[in-house]
Amino acid sequence: MVRRAPSQSVPAPSRPASPAGDDVEEGPYFDSVDELQQHGINVQDILKLKSAAINTVSGVNMTTRRQMLKIKGMSEAKVEKIKVGHHFLYLIMALTLLNRKLRTRSW
């Protein structure tokens, strides 16, 4: 009887390997609420947002107008102005992420 050695082959990976180097994104992209100051939002209003633990543009996005009105010193006009400035920044953030993805994509 001839005995065969056990197979030395390595099983195929279950998923492709992660891309190396420049193709890997550096992590989530967050803009501070301080960026809202460039769009006409008062520094005091930004400090009120931070005191309510709203520190990023995404945090403003996830906070409803009703919740923002519960923050001491926030009026409907201020909340509306913050939401308008936020939508502009959120659009810029989304376009920046899309641009990064398109630049790393190989056609």
C-alpha positions as CSV (number, residue, x, y, z in Angstrom):
1,M,0.0,0.0,0.0
2,V,1.3,3.5,-0.9
3,R,0.8,6.2,1.6
4,R,0.3,9.7,0.4
5,A,1.5,12.8,2.3
6,P,-1.3,15.1,3.5
7,S,-2.0,17.9,1.1
8,Q,0.1,21.0,1.8
9,S,-2.2,23.3,-0.2
10,V,-3.8,26.3,1.5
11,P,-7.5,26.7,1.3
12,A,-8.8,29.6,-0.8
13,P,-9.7,32.7,1.2
14,S,-13.4,33.1,1.8
15,R,-13.3,36.8,0.8
16,P,-10.8,38.9,-1.1
17,A,-8.1,40.6,0.8
18,S,-8.4,44.2,1.8
19,P,-6.8,46.7,-0.5
20,A,-3.4,47.9,0.6
21,G,-2.0,51.3,0.9
22,D,-3.7,54.4,-0.6
23,D,-7.0,52.7,-1.3
24,V,-7.9,52.4,2.4
25,E,-9.9,55.3,3.7
26,E,-8.7,56.9,6.9
27,G,-12.0,56.4,8.7
28,P,-15.2,58.3,9.1
29,Y,-15.4,61.9,8.0
30,F,-16.8,64.2,10.7
31,D,-17.0,68.0,10.6
32,S,-17.2,69.9,13.8
33,V,-20.1,72.2,14.5
34,D,-17.5,75.0,14.6
35,E,-17.7,74.8,10.8
36,L,-21.2,76.3,11.1
37,Q,-19.6,79.6,12.1
38,Q,-18.4,80.1,8.5
39,H,-22.1,80.0,7.4
40,G,-23.4,82.8,9.7
41,I,-24.1,80.9,12.9
42,N,-23.3,82.8,16.1
43,V,-20.5,81.4,18.3
44,Q,-22.8,81.5,21.3
45,D,-25.3,79.3,19.4
46,I,-22.5,76.8,18.6
47,L,-21.6,76.7,22.3
48,K,-25.2,75.9,23.2
49,L,-25.1,73.0,20.7
50,K,-21.9,71.7,22.3
51,S,-23.4,72.0,25.8
52,A,-26.2,69.8,24.5
53,A,-23.6,67.2,23.3
54,I,-24.2,68.1,19.6
55,N,-20.5,68.3,18.4
56,T,-20.6,67.3,14.8
57,V,-22.6,68.2,11.6
58,S,-23.9,64.7,11.7
59,G,-25.1,65.3,15.2
60,V,-27.1,68.3,14.0
61,N,-28.5,66.1,11.2
62,M,-29.7,63.5,13.7
63,T,-31.2,66.1,16.1
64,T,-34.8,67.1,15.4
65,R,-35.9,70.7,15.4
66,R,-38.1,69.9,18.4
67,Q,-35.1,68.6,20.4
68,M,-33.1,71.7,19.5
69,L,-35.9,74.0,20.7
70,K,-35.6,72.3,24.1
71,I,-32.0,73.7,24.4
72,K,-32.0,76.8,26.6
73,G,-31.7,79.9,24.6
74,M,-32.6,78.4,21.2
75,S,-35.4,80.1,19.3
76,E,-37.2,78.8,16.2
77,A,-35.3,81.3,14.1
78,K,-31.9,80.2,15.4
79,V,-32.8,76.5,15.0
80,E,-33.9,77.2,11.4
81,K,-30.7,79.1,10.6
82,I,-28.6,76.2,12.1
83,K,-30.5,73.6,10.1
84,V,-30.0,75.6,6.9
85,G,-26.3,76.0,7.5
86,H,-26.1,72.3,8.5
87,H,-27.8,71.2,5.2
88,F,-25.2,73.1,3.2
89,L,-22.3,71.6,5.2
90,Y,-23.8,68.1,5.0
91,L,-24.0,68.4,1.3
92,I,-20.4,69.5,1.1
93,M,-19.4,66.6,3.3
94,A,-21.3,64.1,1.1
95,L,-19.8,65.4,-2.1
96,T,-16.3,65.2,-0.5
97,L,-16.8,61.6,0.4
98,L,-18.2,60.8,-3.1
99,N,-15.2,62.5,-4.7
100,R,-12.8,60.4,-2.5
101,K,-14.5,57.2,-3.6
102,L,-14.5,58.2,-7.2
103,R,-10.8,59.0,-7.2
104,T,-9.9,55.7,-5.7
105,R,-12.1,53.7,-8.0
106,S,-10.5,52.1,-11.0
107,W,-12.6,52.0,-14.2
